[in-house]
């Protein structure tokens, strides 16, 4: 399982399923340093799809506020 520490901001919740949502990835923490997220280092959209708990992000962070989140690579194909 591959996991990464991402610094991001809220994007939007799914209207019908508020536990789902997107965040915009801004930077990645690697060996104690922050590296900018690029299409080449992450993915073309530079977004993370949150599959559970997005409503907690909505409640705890304001629009534009940075937060750190641990993400795991999707194992489904």
C-alpha positions as CSV (number, residue, x, y, z in Angstrom):
1,X,0.0,0.0,0.0
2,X,1.4,3.4,-1.0
3,X,0.6,6.4,1.1
4,X,1.6,10.0,0.8
5,X,1.3,13.1,3.0
6,X,-0.5,15.9,1.1
7,X,-1.1,19.5,1.9
8,X,-4.4,20.5,0.4
9,X,-7.5,22.7,0.4
10,X,-11.1,21.7,0.2
11,X,-12.6,21.6,-3.3
12,X,-16.2,20.3,-3.1
13,X,-18.4,17.7,-1.5
14,X,-20.7,15.4,-3.4
15,X,-24.2,16.9,-3.2
16,X,-25.9,13.6,-2.7
17,X,-23.2,11.9,-0.6
18,X,-21.6,14.4,1.7
19,X,-19.0,11.9,3.0
20,X,-17.5,12.0,-0.6
21,X,-15.6,14.9,-2.0
22,X,-12.5,16.4,-3.7
23,X,-9.5,18.2,-2.3
24,X,-6.9,20.1,-4.4
25,X,-3.4,18.9,-3.6
26,X,-1.0,21.8,-3.2
27,X,2.2,20.2,-1.9
28,X,3.6,16.9,-0.6
29,X,5.6,16.3,2.5
30,X,8.7,14.2,1.6
31,X,11.5,13.7,4.2
32,X,10.3,16.7,6.2
33,X,10.3,19.0,3.2
34,X,7.3,20.4,1.2
35,X,7.5,19.8,-2.5
36,X,5.0,21.4,-4.9
37,X,2.4,19.1,-6.5
38,X,2.7,18.9,-10.3
39,X,0.9,16.9,-12.9
40,X,4.1,14.8,-13.3
41,X,4.6,14.1,-9.6
42,X,1.0,13.4,-8.7
43,X,-1.8,13.2,-11.3
44,X,-3.1,15.5,-14.1
45,X,-6.0,16.9,-12.0
46,X,-3.8,17.4,-8.9
47,X,-6.9,16.4,-6.9
48,X,-7.6,13.7,-4.3
49,X,-11.0,11.9,-4.2
50,X,-12.0,11.5,-0.6
51,X,-14.1,8.3,-0.1
52,X,-15.1,8.8,3.5
53,X,-15.2,11.6,6.1
54,X,-15.3,14.6,3.7
55,X,-18.0,16.1,6.0
56,X,-15.3,16.4,8.7
57,X,-13.1,18.5,6.4
58,X,-16.2,20.7,5.7
59,X,-16.8,21.2,9.4
60,X,-13.2,21.8,10.4
61,X,-11.6,23.8,7.7
62,X,-12.6,27.1,6.0
63,X,-12.4,27.7,2.2
64,X,-8.8,28.2,1.2
65,X,-7.4,26.9,4.6
66,X,-4.5,24.5,4.2
67,X,-4.5,21.1,5.9
68,X,-2.4,18.0,6.0
69,X,-3.9,14.6,5.0
70,X,-2.5,11.1,4.6
71,X,-3.7,9.6,1.3
72,X,-3.4,6.1,0.0
73,X,-3.1,5.0,-3.6
74,X,-6.4,3.5,-5.0
75,X,-5.9,-0.3,-5.2
76,X,-8.9,-0.8,-7.5
77,X,-8.5,-1.0,-11.3
